[in-house]
Amino acid sequence: MRARVHALLPFKLTVPEGSQFTSEPYDIDGYTVIDRPPQKSDRIWTVDADTTFVTVNGVKAFDADVLVVDFHKEEFNRARNSQLDKERTNDPSHEIINETLNNQLRRIRYAGREFAVQPIEFPSCGGQLEYTDDDGNELPEQPGLVRKILSRNFSFSFNLCTSEVWSNAQSLPPNFQPPTWDDIRLDAQHALPHIGTAIVLSAVALETFINQIVENLGSKNTDPPGVWAYVTNRSDWYQLPSVEDNFDTMLKLFTGHSLKDEPDLWLAFTEIKNARSQFVHHGVARIGKKGPIVTLPKATNLVGMMNQIIDKVRTWLPEEMRWPSYTYQNQVEIRSLIGRFKAEDAPLEPAEVVPETPKP
């Protein structure tokens, strides 16, 4: 029996028309797996395909945005009412599917030197899992057994410019320059879903932020005179206050508050710092040397906590040191009609989706 996975890619693979692809079957966790050539859906990209085209070595190419993998074994668990099905994990499991999909993408990224090729997460990326016989023939309908599982997931990116945003922007000086750490923390948010990059930028934003804040606090502090100049001008630089010292002891001295007074924020700070260190030194973002690997939901949470740390410290600062801060309560509703997904042997029916998405 065959289980064929079609996964939508958030990027495009440029494939010369008529290309011949060959794949060697391999075994993983009891399945025989075959990587299939990338395919093209009818998903609409921003560039008009009728007026723009790419050639590779003189051959017209198309944009493939579907990755296909076949799993073979004697029999699959297709029970509709199983606990696995209720949790939207299947046979093969989502873990196995993601492992095979991303193994393929990693090899393409490495062999092709394609930096835009990134890992994906099935079924969040959208696609389907279809069961057939070994020859690809449709299975007979049987009560309680599924033949196809569809996943329709999509995302929108938008940057609001309401009258309130415009008014606040106009209230800033024409030559306004945001703090360096603020640009970095926005870059950290933009880096998602790339976990390692987002974690590193979050750590850099926090380090740059607290170093600048403590330096400004110290330069304004005159009790006792010259103490800050003495601390920062010492030749034994390795004994200067660390980032942890600045968030703890130095903040306590200058403001009466320590980040340690906020256990959730201190935990998030240490997790960001540890995950950053593991990623920089070992290439994998994890919480500590033997701790769990940072998942996308965890990374998203840590980036959010990075913002909360900065916002909390702001409340402890003298008024003249507080930067302009804006919050908005906007509800954004997106209505879209998801079109047909015409990967070979894998049609998806149209579905109307009407989510309510608040601006984060």
Secondary structure, DSSP 8 states (H G I E B T S, - for coil): -EEEEEEEEEEEEEEETT-------EEETTEEEEEEEEE------SS-TTT--EEETTEEEEEEEEEEEEEE-S----BTTSHHHHTT--SS-HHHHHHHHHHHHHHHHHHHT-TT-----TTTT-EEEEEE-TTS-B----TTB-SEEEE-----------HHHHHHHHHS-TT----HHHHHHHHHHHHTT-HHHHHHHHHHHHHHHHHHHHHHHHHH--SSTTHHHHHHT-S-GGGS--HHHIIIIIHHHHHS--GGGSHHHHHHHHHHHHHHHHHHHHSS-BSSSSS-B--HHHHHHHHHHHHHHHHHHHHHS-GGG---------EEE--EEE--EEETTEEE--EEE--EEE--
